Amino acid sequence: MSAKSYPFNVGHKDVWLIALPTAVAFVTEPLVGIADTTIVGRLGEVDLLGGLLIGGLVFDFIAAIFYFLRLSTTGLTAQAFGARDDASQAAHLVRAVTVGFIAGLIVLALMVPIAEFASVAYGASPEVVEAFKSYFYIRVLAAPFVLMNFALVGWFLGRGQSFVALILQLILNLSNIGLSIWFTFGLDMGIAGVAWGTVAAQIIMLIVGLLWAVVQLGGHSRLLRKLGEADLLNVVQIKRLLGLSGDILIRSVLLSAVFSFFASQGARAGDDILAANGILLHFLMVAAFFLDGLAAASEQLCGKAIGARWRPAFVDAIKLSSLWGFILSGGLSVIFLITGPTIIDFMTTSEVVRQTARDYLLIAAIAPVFGVLAFVLDGVFAGATMGSDMRNGMIVSTIIFALVWAVLTPILGIAGLWWALHSFFIGRSLVFLALLKIRMPDLFARVEAGA
């Protein structure tokens, strides 16, 4: 006997009602990185800029490891939203926020070995390492707040409330930029001011987000009733969250490992290459967060379609998100090529770093086009809670990256490193497409049977 379904349509408007606010929200995050780089870059010391870059990469690695909190929370919440299960939505939020808090405490407990490992792994000069540690040991205090905020944003996105996620992200990032400028220049704190600005901004976002979520759930009393209905400590649901999170964790570790390896290879080529690659990576990160808007749309709509047990909406969400992804990525590449030299000159006063970044601008600017399907299908798999397939696809694409790097880098140098990164995106896209084709019939066969 088939379970009840809740039909709904997915059109261009539905995709952009989620993608546009989410893209605007996500794109402000690399803008914070750009602002931090500019703030430190205006201090005129290459060592500080290199230390900031390594610190940013370490925290990007930590955040990526625990990004499963955002992805798994969105997917599970979207399915509960599609099934019109309010109690489960409340339970998913509380479980995810709790996991985020515990994970943040673990990061704090490991901060010394993390810092020492990064100092050796990136192979930077002693001056850069000193600047990195000055930044790291302050910013790491924000870890519990960052990870709980991941859960909050994921929950709002799972409910299709991308505008709320936008407001929270704007509160976070605008306060981060403002406080970092004030602490660095107004209070003359140097690179430490940028770190303290991040800590304060994360606390502000968490307070606002939790209050907003409680209001959305009807207040404190109603929230407690919903949690009682959902059985917050339900073993099956906790295992489901942890199992999905474990697969996405492996996926995230591999993704971060690729980018960390990319950065370490730049560091070993010299401080100037390290700083130039850091600037160019910000271009890619801006594009990535725009494309993450479409990934979030495919995630929410596909998750909702599975919860609602409606296959046509699932298919339409994939097609429309991919179409707009290619249009958007092509436009961004053109913009980067046109405005890149001016932005590079603004972000650093070092002539050597400026010229090096210009030399590799073209190969960095075309990266978004190669990454479109990887981003969109990441969202599809997360919404469908296909964690094991996300993990397996990432393993294969990481192997492809390593092979291309080994072949091209001895021949092309840093350009070969960038082409290896492109191959990573392309490989991931092809593997995900193949897995989706294989899994789709079984996925909806189980859903339509009420599984």
Sine and cosine of phi, psi and omega as CSV:
sin_phi,cos_phi,sin_psi,cos_psi,sin_omega,cos_omega
0.00,0.00,0.78,-0.63,-0.03,-1.00
-0.97,0.25,0.59,-0.81,0.08,-1.00
-0.97,0.23,0.33,-0.94,-0.03,-1.00
-0.92,0.39,0.67,-0.75,0.05,-1.00
-0.92,-0.39,0.36,-0.93,-0.01,-1.00
-0.80,-0.59,1.00,0.05,-0.08,-1.00
-0.88,0.47,0.58,-0.81,0.13,-0.99
-0.40,-0.92,0.39,-0.92,-0.02,-1.00
-0.98,-0.18,0.46,-0.89,0.08,-1.00
-0.83,-0.55,0.88,-0.47,0.04,-1.00
-0.85,-0.53,-0.04,-1.00,0.01,-1.00
-0.84,0.55,-0.66,0.75,-0.02,-1.00
-0.88,0.47,-0.66,0.75,-0.02,-1.00
-0.89,0.45,-0.63,0.77,0.03,-1.00
-0.90,0.44,-0.73,0.68,-0.09,-1.00
-0.97,0.25,-0.40,0.92,0.08,-1.00
-0.90,0.43,-0.43,0.90,0.08,-1.00
-0.99,-0.11,-0.72,0.70,-0.13,-0.99
-0.92,0.39,-0.68,0.74,-0.11,-0.99
-0.92,0.40,-0.80,0.60,0.06,-1.00
-0.87,0.49,-0.61,0.80,0.00,-1.00
-0.92,0.39,-0.67,0.74,0.02,-1.00
-0.89,0.46,-0.69,0.72,0.02,-1.00
-0.89,0.46,-0.64,0.76,0.02,-1.00
-0.91,0.42,-0.75,0.66,-0.06,-1.00
-0.93,0.36,-0.57,0.82,-0.07,-1.00
-0.94,0.35,-0.36,0.93,0.06,-1.00
-0.95,0.33,-0.32,0.95,-0.01,-1.00
-0.94,0.34,-0.77,0.64,0.10,-0.99
-0.92,0.40,-0.40,0.92,0.07,-1.00
-0.90,0.44,-0.52,0.85,0.10,-0.99
-0.90,0.44,-0.69,0.73,0.05,-1.00
-0.88,0.48,-0.65,0.76,0.05,-1.00
-0.90,0.44,-0.68,0.74,0.02,-1.00
-0.89,0.45,-0.69,0.72,0.02,-1.00
-0.88,0.47,-0.68,0.73,0.02,-1.00
-0.89,0.46,-0.65,0.76,0.00,-1.00
-0.92,0.39,-0.67,0.74,0.01,-1.00
-0.86,0.51,-0.77,0.64,-0.01,-1.00
-0.95,0.32,-0.60,0.80,0.02,-1.00
-0.88,0.48,-0.55,0.84,0.01,-1.00
-0.95,0.30,-0.22,0.98,0.09,-1.00
-0.96,0.29,-0.27,0.96,0.15,-0.99
0.99,0.12,0.21,0.98,-0.02,-1.00
-0.89,-0.45,0.88,-0.48,-0.03,-1.00
-0.89,0.46,-0.56,0.83,-0.01,-1.00
-0.88,0.48,-0.68,0.73,0.02,-1.00
-0.90,0.43,-0.63,0.77,0.01,-1.00
-0.91,0.43,-0.67,0.75,0.05,-1.00
-0.91,0.42,-0.64,0.77,0.04,-1.00
-0.90,0.44,-0.64,0.77,0.05,-1.00
-0.90,0.44,-0.67,0.74,-0.01,-1.00
-0.88,0.47,-0.74,0.67,0.01,-1.00
-0.89,0.46,-0.67,0.74,0.05,-1.00
-0.87,0.50,-0.69,0.73,0.03,-1.00
-0.89,0.46,-0.64,0.77,0.01,-1.00
-0.92,0.38,-0.61,0.79,0.05,-1.00
-0.88,0.47,-0.70,0.72,-0.01,-1.00
-0.96,0.29,-0.52,0.85,0.12,-0.99
-0.89,0.46,-0.63,0.78,0.03,-1.00
-0.90,0.43,-0.72,0.69,0.02,-1.00
-0.89,0.46,-0.71,0.71,0.00,-1.00
-0.89,0.45,-0.65,0.76,-0.01,-1.00
-0.92,0.40,-0.59,0.81,0.05,-1.00
-0.86,0.52,-0.67,0.74,-0.06,-1.00
-0.99,-0.16,0.24,0.97,0.01,-1.00
-0.92,0.39,-0.24,0.97,0.07,-1.00
-0.84,0.54,-0.44,0.90,0.03,-1.00
-0.88,0.47,-0.63,0.78,0.02,-1.00
-0.96,0.28,-0.76,0.65,-0.09,-1.00
-0.92,0.39,-0.76,0.65,-0.04,-1.00
-0.92,0.40,-0.62,0.79,0.01,-1.00
-0.91,0.42,-0.66,0.75,0.03,-1.00
-0.90,0.44,-0.74,0.68,-0.03,-1.00
-0.88,0.47,-0.74,0.67,-0.01,-1.00
-0.91,0.41,-0.65,0.76,0.00,-1.00
-0.93,0.38,-0.64,0.77,0.02,-1.00
-0.88,0.48,-0.66,0.75,0.02,-1.00
-0.92,0.39,-0.64,0.77,0.07,-1.00
-0.91,0.41,-0.60,0.80,0.03,-1.00
-0.91,0.42,-0.69,0.72,0.02,-1.00
-0.90,0.43,-0.54,0.84,0.02,-1.00
-1.00,0.10,-0.03,1.00,0.01,-1.00
0.87,0.50,0.69,0.73,-0.01,-1.00
-0.95,-0.30,1.00,-0.05,-0.06,-1.00
-0.91,0.41,-0.62,0.79,-0.04,-1.00
-0.90,0.44,-0.67,0.74,0.01,-1.00
-0.91,0.41,-0.58,0.82,0.04,-1.00
-0.87,0.49,-0.70,0.72,0.02,-1.00
-0.90,0.44,-0.66,0.75,-0.02,-1.00
-0.91,0.41,-0.65,0.76,0.02,-1.00
-0.87,0.50,-0.62,0.78,0.01,-1.00
-0.90,0.44,-0.78,0.63,-0.07,-1.00
-0.90,0.43,-0.67,0.74,0.02,-1.00
-0.88,0.48,-0.70,0.71,-0.07,-1.00
-0.93,0.38,-0.67,0.74,0.02,-1.00
-0.89,0.45,-0.64,0.77,0.03,-1.00
-0.90,0.44,-0.70,0.71,0.05,-1.00
-0.88,0.48,-0.64,0.77,0.02,-1.00
-0.88,0.48,-0.67,0.74,0.01,-1.00
-0.90,0.44,-0.71,0.70,0.00,-1.00
-0.90,0.43,-0.68,0.73,0.01,-1.00
-0.89,0.46,-0.61,0.79,0.03,-1.00
-0.89,0.45,-0.63,0.78,0.05,-1.00
-0.91,0.42,-0.58,0.81,0.04,-1.00
-0.90,0.44,-0.67,0.75,0.03,-1.00
-0.87,0.49,-0.69,0.72,0.02,-1.00
-0.88,0.48,-0.63,0.77,-0.01,-1.00
-0.92,0.40,-0.43,0.90,-0.07,-1.00
-0.97,-0.24,0.21,0.98,-0.16,-0.99
-0.89,0.45,-0.59,0.81,-0.01,-1.00
-0.92,0.40,-0.80,0.60,0.04,-1.00
-0.88,0.47,-0.54,0.84,0.04,-1.00
-0.89,0.46,-0.72,0.69,-0.01,-1.00
-0.89,0.45,-0.69,0.73,-0.02,-1.00
-0.92,0.39,-0.65,0.76,0.02,-1.00
-0.89,0.45,-0.71,0.70,-0.01,-1.00
-0.89,0.46,-0.61,0.79,-0.02,-1.00
-0.87,0.49,-0.59,0.81,0.00,-1.00
-1.00,0.09,-0.68,0.73,-0.13,-0.99
-0.89,0.45,-0.61,0.79,-0.06,-1.00
-0.99,0.12,-0.19,0.98,0.12,-0.99
0.87,0.49,0.51,0.86,-0.03,-1.00
-0.99,0.11,0.15,-0.99,0.00,-1.00
-0.94,0.34,0.33,-0.94,0.01,-1.00
-0.85,0.53,-0.58,0.81,0.00,-1.00
-0.92,0.40,-0.64,0.77,0.03,-1.00
-0.92,0.39,-0.66,0.75,0.01,-1.00
-0.88,0.48,-0.65,0.76,0.01,-1.00
-0.89,0.45,-0.68,0.74,0.03,-1.00
-0.91,0.42,-0.63,0.77,0.03,-1.00
-0.86,0.50,-0.74,0.68,-0.04,-1.00
-0.91,0.41,-0.59,0.80,0.04,-1.00
-0.87,0.50,-0.60,0.80,0.01,-1.00
-0.98,0.20,-0.71,0.70,-0.14,-0.99
-0.89,0.47,-0.74,0.67,-0.14,-0.99
-0.93,0.37,-0.23,0.97,0.12,-0.99
-1.00,-0.05,-0.77,0.63,-0.09,-1.00
-0.89,0.45,-0.49,0.87,-0.04,-1.00
-0.89,0.46,-0.34,0.94,0.03,-1.00
-0.90,0.44,-0.31,0.95,0.00,-1.00
-0.99,0.12,-0.08,1.00,-0.14,-0.99
-0.79,0.61,-0.77,0.64,-0.01,-1.00
-0.88,0.48,-0.60,0.80,-0.02,-1.00
-0.95,0.31,-0.62,0.78,0.04,-1.00
-0.87,0.50,-0.73,0.68,-0.09,-1.00
-0.96,0.29,-0.56,0.83,0.10,-0.99
-0.93,0.37,-0.56,0.83,0.05,-1.00
-0.93,0.38,-0.53,0.85,0.11,-0.99
-0.83,0.55,-0.73,0.68,-0.02,-1.00
-0.89,0.45,-0.67,0.74,0.00,-1.00
-0.88,0.48,-0.76,0.66,-0.01,-1.00
-0.89,0.45,-0.68,0.73,0.03,-1.00
-0.86,0.50,-0.63,0.78,-0.02,-1.00
-0.92,0.40,-0.72,0.69,0.02,-1.00
-0.90,0.44,-0.64,0.77,0.03,-1.00
-0.92,0.40,-0.61,0.79,0.03,-1.00
-0.89,0.46,-0.49,0.87,0.06,-1.00
-1.00,0.07,0.05,1.00,-0.01,-1.00
0.97,0.22,0.23,0.97,-0.03,-1.00
-1.00,-0.09,0.89,0.45,-0.05,-1.00
-0.93,0.37,-0.43,0.90,0.02,-1.00
-0.92,0.40,-0.60,0.80,0.05,-1.00
-0.91,0.41,-0.69,0.72,0.05,-1.00
-0.86,0.50,-0.60,0.80,0.04,-1.00
-0.89,0.46,-0.74,0.67,-0.01,-1.00
-0.87,0.49,-0.70,0.71,0.00,-1.00
-0.89,0.45,-0.67,0.74,-0.01,-1.00
-0.92,0.39,-0.61,0.80,0.04,-1.00
-0.91,0.41,-0.66,0.75,0.06,-1.00
-0.86,0.51,-0.71,0.70,-0.01,-1.00
-0.88,0.47,-0.81,0.58,-0.19,-0.98
-0.98,0.21,-0.58,0.82,0.05,-1.00
-0.93,0.37,-0.65,0.76,0.05,-1.00
-0.92,0.39,-0.57,0.82,0.04,-1.00
-0.88,0.47,-0.76,0.65,0.00,-1.00
-0.89,0.46,-0.74,0.67,-0.03,-1.00
-0.88,0.47,-0.72,0.69,-0.01,-1.00
-0.93,0.38,-0.59,0.81,0.01,-1.00
-0.91,0.42,-0.67,0.74,0.03,-1.00
-0.90,0.44,-0.70,0.72,-0.03,-1.00
-0.90,0.43,-0.74,0.67,-0.03,-1.00
-0.91,0.42,-0.64,0.77,-0.08,-1.00
-0.96,0.29,-0.75,0.66,-0.08,-1.00
-0.99,-0.17,-0.68,0.73,-0.01,-1.00
-0.92,0.39,-0.68,0.73,-0.01,-1.00
-0.98,-0.19,0.05,1.00,0.07,-1.00
0.81,0.58,0.73,0.68,-0.04,-1.00
-1.00,-0.09,-0.09,1.00,0.00,-1.00
0.91,0.40,-0.58,-0.82,-0.05,-1.00
-0.90,0.43,-0.43,0.90,0.04,-1.00
-0.90,0.43,-0.50,0.86,0.01,-1.00
-0.90,0.44,-0.59,0.81,0.05,-1.00
-0.90,0.43,-0.65,0.76,0.00,-1.00
-0.92,0.40,-0.72,0.70,0.00,-1.00
-0.91,0.42,-0.53,0.85,0.06,-1.00
-0.88,0.48,-0.62,0.78,0.03,-1.00
-0.92,0.39,-0.70,0.72,-0.01,-1.00
-0.87,0.50,-0.76,0.66,-0.04,-1.00
-0.89,0.45,-0.65,0.76,-0.04,-1.00
-0.91,0.41,-0.63,0.78,0.01,-1.00
-0.90,0.43,-0.62,0.79,0.03,-1.00
-0.91,0.42,-0.67,0.75,0.02,-1.00
-0.87,0.49,-0.72,0.70,-0.01,-1.00
-0.89,0.45,-0.66,0.75,-0.03,-1.00
-0.88,0.47,-0.71,0.71,-0.01,-1.00
-0.87,0.49,-0.76,0.65,-0.02,-1.00
-0.89,0.45,-0.69,0.73,-0.05,-1.00
-0.90,0.43,-0.68,0.74,0.02,-1.00
-0.91,0.42,-0.67,0.74,0.03,-1.00
-0.89,0.47,-0.66,0.76,0.00,-1.00
-0.91,0.42,-0.66,0.75,-0.01,-1.00
-0.90,0.43,-0.66,0.75,0.02,-1.00
-0.89,0.46,-0.65,0.76,0.04,-1.00
-0.89,0.45,-0.69,0.72,0.00,-1.00
-0.87,0.48,-0.52,0.85,-0.02,-1.00
-1.00,0.02,0.11,0.99,0.10,-1.00
1.00,-0.06,0.26,0.97,0.01,-1.00
0.98,-0.18,0.17,-0.99,-0.09,-1.00
-0.88,0.48,-0.71,0.70,-0.06,-1.00
-0.91,0.42,-0.71,0.71,-0.01,-1.00
-0.92,0.39,-0.57,0.82,0.04,-1.00
-0.87,0.49,-0.71,0.71,0.01,-1.00
-0.89,0.46,-0.62,0.78,0.02,-1.00
-0.91,0.42,-0.67,0.74,0.00,-1.00
-0.90,0.43,-0.64,0.77,0.02,-1.00
-0.90,0.43,-0.59,0.81,0.06,-1.00
-0.91,0.42,-0.64,0.77,0.03,-1.00
-0.91,0.41,-0.59,0.81,-0.08,-1.00
-0.99,0.12,-0.24,0.97,-0.08,-1.00
0.86,0.51,0.99,0.17,-0.11,-0.99
-0.82,0.58,-0.56,0.83,-0.04,-1.00
-1.00,-0.10,0.36,0.93,0.02,-1.00
-0.85,0.53,0.87,-0.49,-0.11,-0.99
-0.89,0.45,-0.64,0.77,-0.03,-1.00
-0.89,0.46,-0.70,0.71,-0.02,-1.00
-0.94,0.35,-0.59,0.81,0.04,-1.00
-0.92,0.40,-0.68,0.74,0.05,-1.00
-0.89,0.45,-0.60,0.80,0.02,-1.00
-0.89,0.45,-0.71,0.71,0.03,-1.00
-0.89,0.46,-0.74,0.68,-0.06,-1.00
-0.93,0.36,-0.59,0.80,0.03,-1.00
-0.91,0.41,-0.73,0.69,0.05,-1.00
-0.89,0.46,-0.69,0.73,-0.02,-1.00
-0.90,0.44,-0.60,0.80,0.01,-1.00
-0.89,0.45,-0.69,0.73,0.03,-1.00
-0.91,0.42,-0.70,0.72,0.00,-1.00
-0.93,0.37,-0.52,0.85,0.06,-1.00
-0.87,0.49,-0.73,0.68,0.02,-1.00
-0.87,0.48,-0.68,0.73,0.05,-1.00
-0.85,0.53,-0.70,0.71,-0.05,-1.00
-0.94,0.34,-0.62,0.79,0.03,-1.00
-0.88,0.48,-0.70,0.72,0.00,-1.00
-0.91,0.42,-0.65,0.76,0.03,-1.00
-0.88,0.48,-0.71,0.70,0.02,-1.00
-0.92,0.39,-0.59,0.80,0.00,-1.00
-0.89,0.46,-0.63,0.78,0.03,-1.00
-0.88,0.47,-0.74,0.67,-0.03,-1.00
-0.94,0.33,-0.56,0.83,0.05,-1.00
-0.93,0.37,-0.64,0.77,0.07,-1.00
-0.89,0.45,-0.66,0.75,0.06,-1.00
-0.84,0.55,-0.73,0.69,-0.01,-1.00
-0.92,0.39,-0.65,0.76,-0.04,-1.00
-0.91,0.42,-0.58,0.81,0.04,-1.00
-0.91,0.41,-0.58,0.81,0.09,-1.00
-0.92,0.40,-0.64,0.77,0.00,-1.00
-0.90,0.43,-0.63,0.77,-0.01,-1.00
-0.94,0.34,-0.33,0.94,0.04,-1.00
-0.99,0.11,-0.12,0.99,0.03,-1.00
0.81,-0.59,0.38,-0.92,-0.04,-1.00
-0.88,0.47,-0.56,0.83,-0.02,-1.00
-0.93,0.37,-0.68,0.74,0.06,-1.00
-0.91,0.42,-0.66,0.75,0.02,-1.00
-0.84,0.54,-0.75,0.66,-0.02,-1.00
-0.92,0.39,-0.65,0.76,0.00,-1.00
-0.91,0.42,-0.71,0.70,0.05,-1.00
-0.89,0.46,-0.58,0.81,0.04,-1.00
-0.88,0.48,-0.67,0.74,0.03,-1.00
-0.91,0.41,-0.72,0.70,-0.02,-1.00
-0.92,0.40,-0.55,0.84,0.05,-1.00
-0.89,0.45,-0.47,0.88,0.06,-1.00
-0.91,0.42,-0.53,0.85,0.09,-1.00
-0.89,0.46,-0.73,0.69,0.01,-1.00
-0.90,0.44,-0.62,0.78,0.00,-1.00
-0.92,0.40,-0.61,0.79,0.07,-1.00
-0.87,0.49,-0.74,0.68,0.04,-1.00
-0.88,0.47,-0.65,0.76,-0.04,-1.00
-0.88,0.48,-0.65,0.76,-0.03,-1.00
-0.97,0.25,-0.47,0.88,0.16,-0.99
-0.90,0.43,-0.74,0.67,0.00,-1.00
-0.92,0.40,-0.47,0.88,0.06,-1.00
-0.90,0.44,-0.42,0.91,0.09,-1.00
-0.89,0.46,-0.70,0.71,0.05,-1.00
-0.94,0.33,-0.56,0.83,0.08,-1.00
-0.89,0.45,-0.64,0.77,0.03,-1.00
-0.91,0.42,-0.60,0.80,0.03,-1.00
-0.91,0.42,-0.71,0.70,0.01,-1.00
-0.91,0.40,-0.57,0.82,0.01,-1.00
-0.91,0.41,-0.77,0.64,-0.04,-1.00
-0.92,0.40,-0.71,0.70,-0.06,-1.00
-0.94,0.35,-0.63,0.78,0.04,-1.00
-0.94,0.34,-0.64,0.77,0.06,-1.00
-0.90,0.45,-0.68,0.73,0.04,-1.00
-0.88,0.47,-0.64,0.76,0.00,-1.00
-0.89,0.46,-0.62,0.78,0.02,-1.00
-0.94,0.34,-0.68,0.74,0.06,-1.00
-0.89,0.46,-0.60,0.80,0.01,-1.00
-0.99,0.12,-0.14,0.99,-0.01,-1.00
0.85,0.52,0.81,0.59,-0.06,-1.00
-0.69,-0.72,0.99,-0.12,-0.08,-1.00
-0.87,0.49,-0.68,0.74,-0.04,-1.00
-0.83,0.56,-0.61,0.79,0.01,-1.00
-0.92,0.39,-0.58,0.81,0.03,-1.00
-0.87,0.49,-0.74,0.67,-0.02,-1.00
-0.91,0.41,-0.71,0.70,-0.01,-1.00
-0.89,0.45,-0.60,0.80,0.01,-1.00
-0.89,0.46,-0.65,0.76,0.01,-1.00
-0.92,0.39,-0.74,0.68,-0.05,-1.00
-0.88,0.47,-0.75,0.66,-0.07,-1.00
-0.94,0.34,-0.63,0.78,0.03,-1.00
-0.90,0.43,-0.63,0.78,0.01,-1.00
-0.93,0.37,-0.69,0.73,0.01,-1.00
-0.84,0.54,-0.78,0.62,-0.02,-1.00
-0.94,0.34,-0.43,0.90,0.05,-1.00
-0.90,0.43,-0.69,0.72,0.01,-1.00
-0.92,0.38,-0.63,0.78,0.03,-1.00
-0.90,0.45,-0.72,0.69,-0.04,-1.00
-0.92,0.40,-0.70,0.71,-0.06,-1.00
-0.91,0.42,-0.63,0.78,0.04,-1.00
-0.89,0.46,-0.67,0.74,0.03,-1.00
-0.90,0.44,-0.65,0.76,0.00,-1.00
-0.91,0.42,-0.63,0.77,0.01,-1.00
-0.88,0.48,-0.67,0.74,0.03,-1.00
-0.90,0.45,-0.69,0.73,0.01,-1.00
-0.88,0.47,-0.68,0.74,0.00,-1.00
-0.89,0.46,-0.65,0.76,-0.01,-1.00
-0.91,0.41,-0.61,0.80,-0.04,-1.00
-0.97,0.24,-0.72,0.70,-0.12,-0.99
-1.00,-0.09,-0.16,0.99,-0.10,-0.99
-0.80,0.60,-0.79,0.62,-0.03,-1.00
-0.84,0.54,-0.65,0.76,0.00,-1.00
-0.91,0.41,-0.67,0.74,-0.01,-1.00
-0.91,0.41,-0.66,0.76,0.02,-1.00
-0.87,0.50,-0.72,0.69,-0.01,-1.00
-0.89,0.45,-0.53,0.85,0.00,-1.00
-0.96,0.27,-0.55,0.83,-0.12,-0.99
-0.98,0.20,-0.35,0.94,0.02,-1.00
-0.55,-0.83,0.52,-0.85,0.05,-1.00
-0.99,-0.15,-0.03,1.00,0.00,-1.00
-0.99,0.16,0.86,-0.50,-0.03,-1.00
-0.91,0.41,-0.58,0.81,0.00,-1.00
-0.91,0.42,-0.70,0.72,0.01,-1.00
-0.91,0.41,-0.64,0.77,0.02,-1.00
-0.85,0.53,-0.75,0.66,-0.05,-1.00
-0.92,0.39,-0.65,0.76,0.01,-1.00
-0.89,0.45,-0.67,0.74,0.02,-1.00
-0.90,0.43,-0.63,0.78,0.03,-1.00
-0.90,0.43,-0.58,0.81,-0.02,-1.00
-0.87,0.49,-0.54,0.84,-0.06,-1.00
-0.94,-0.33,0.24,0.97,-0.05,-1.00
-0.89,0.45,-0.69,0.72,-0.06,-1.00
-0.87,0.50,-0.76,0.65,-0.06,-1.00
-0.92,0.38,-0.47,0.88,0.07,-1.00
-0.97,0.23,-0.57,0.82,-0.08,-1.00
-0.93,0.36,-0.45,0.89,-0.04,-1.00
-1.00,0.05,-0.06,1.00,-0.03,-1.00
-0.84,0.54,-0.64,0.77,-0.05,-1.00
-0.84,0.54,-0.59,0.80,-0.03,-1.00
-0.90,0.44,-0.64,0.77,0.00,-1.00
-0.94,0.33,-0.36,0.93,-0.10,-0.99
-0.99,-0.11,-0.03,1.00,-0.13,-0.99
-0.82,0.57,-0.87,0.50,-0.09,-1.00
-0.91,0.42,-0.52,0.86,0.04,-1.00
-0.88,0.48,-0.66,0.75,0.00,-1.00
-0.94,0.34,-0.76,0.65,-0.07,-1.00
-0.89,0.46,-0.72,0.70,-0.03,-1.00
-0.95,0.32,-0.44,0.90,0.15,-0.99
-0.85,0.52,-0.68,0.73,0.04,-1.00
-0.91,0.42,-0.66,0.75,0.02,-1.00
-0.87,0.49,-0.74,0.67,-0.04,-1.00
-0.91,0.41,-0.61,0.79,0.02,-1.00
-0.92,0.39,-0.68,0.73,0.02,-1.00
-0.90,0.44,-0.56,0.83,0.03,-1.00
-0.99,0.11,0.02,1.00,-0.07,-1.00
0.77,0.63,0.69,0.73,0.04,-1.00
-1.00,-0.06,0.88,0.48,-0.12,-0.99
-0.89,0.46,-0.67,0.74,-0.04,-1.00
-0.91,0.42,-0.57,0.82,0.04,-1.00
-0.95,0.32,-0.60,0.80,0.09,-1.00
-0.87,0.49,-0.69,0.73,0.01,-1.00
-0.89,0.46,-0.75,0.66,-0.05,-1.00
-0.91,0.42,-0.64,0.77,0.03,-1.00
-0.89,0.45,-0.62,0.79,0.00,-1.00
-0.94,0.35,-0.58,0.81,0.03,-1.00
-0.88,0.48,-0.73,0.68,-0.02,-1.00
-0.90,0.44,-0.70,0.71,-0.04,-1.00
-0.93,0.36,-0.50,0.87,0.07,-1.00
-0.92,0.38,-0.63,0.77,0.07,-1.00
-0.89,0.46,-0.66,0.75,0.03,-1.00
-0.88,0.48,-0.69,0.73,0.03,-1.00
-0.84,0.54,-0.74,0.68,-0.05,-1.00
-0.89,0.46,-0.65,0.76,-0.01,-1.00
-0.92,0.40,-0.70,0.71,0.00,-1.00
-0.91,0.42,-0.64,0.77,0.04,-1.00
-0.87,0.49,-0.71,0.70,-0.04,-1.00
-0.89,0.45,-0.54,0.84,-0.04,-1.00
-0.99,0.12,-0.71,0.70,-0.18,-0.98
-1.00,0.02,-0.52,0.86,-0.07,-1.00
-0.88,0.47,-0.67,0.74,0.05,-1.00
-0.88,0.47,-0.41,0.91,-0.04,-1.00
-1.00,-0.03,-0.71,0.71,-0.14,-0.99
-0.95,-0.31,-0.10,1.00,-0.02,-1.00
0.93,0.36,-0.71,-0.71,-0.03,-1.00
-0.89,0.46,-0.53,0.85,0.07,-1.00
-0.87,0.49,-0.61,0.79,0.06,-1.00
-0.90,0.44,-0.56,0.83,0.06,-1.00
-0.90,0.44,-0.66,0.75,0.03,-1.00
-0.92,0.39,-0.62,0.78,0.03,-1.00
-0.92,0.38,-0.51,0.86,0.09,-1.00
-0.90,0.44,-0.62,0.79,0.04,-1.00
-0.91,0.42,-0.64,0.76,0.05,-1.00
-0.89,0.46,-0.66,0.75,0.00,-1.00
-0.91,0.42,-0.51,0.86,0.06,-1.00
-0.88,0.47,-0.70,0.72,0.03,-1.00
-0.91,0.42,-0.72,0.69,-0.05,-1.00
-0.90,0.43,-0.70,0.71,0.00,-1.00
-0.87,0.49,-0.67,0.74,0.01,-1.00
-0.89,0.46,-0.66,0.75,0.00,-1.00
-0.88,0.47,-0.74,0.68,-0.05,-1.00
-0.92,0.40,-0.66,0.75,0.01,-1.00
-0.91,0.41,-0.68,0.73,0.00,-1.00
-0.90,0.43,-0.63,0.77,0.04,-1.00
-0.88,0.47,-0.68,0.74,0.00,-1.00
-0.90,0.43,-0.69,0.72,0.00,-1.00
-0.91,0.41,-0.62,0.79,0.01,-1.00
-0.90,0.44,-0.66,0.75,0.02,-1.00
-0.88,0.47,-0.61,0.79,-0.01,-1.00
-0.96,0.29,-0.67,0.74,-0.15,-0.99
-1.00,0.10,-0.40,0.92,-0.13,-0.99
-0.81,0.58,-0.76,0.65,-0.01,-1.00
-0.86,0.51,-0.71,0.71,-0.01,-1.00
-0.92,0.39,-0.61,0.79,-0.01,-1.00
-0.85,0.53,-0.77,0.63,-0.04,-1.00
-0.99,0.13,-0.31,0.95,0.13,-0.99
-0.91,0.42,-0.66,0.75,0.02,-1.00
-0.94,0.35,-0.66,0.75,-0.04,-1.00
-0.91,0.41,-0.70,0.71,-0.04,-1.00
-0.93,0.36,-0.32,0.95,0.07,-1.00
-1.00,0.05,-0.04,1.00,0.05,-1.00
1.00,-0.04,0.19,0.98,-0.02,-1.00
-0.96,0.28,0.00,0.00,0.00,0.00
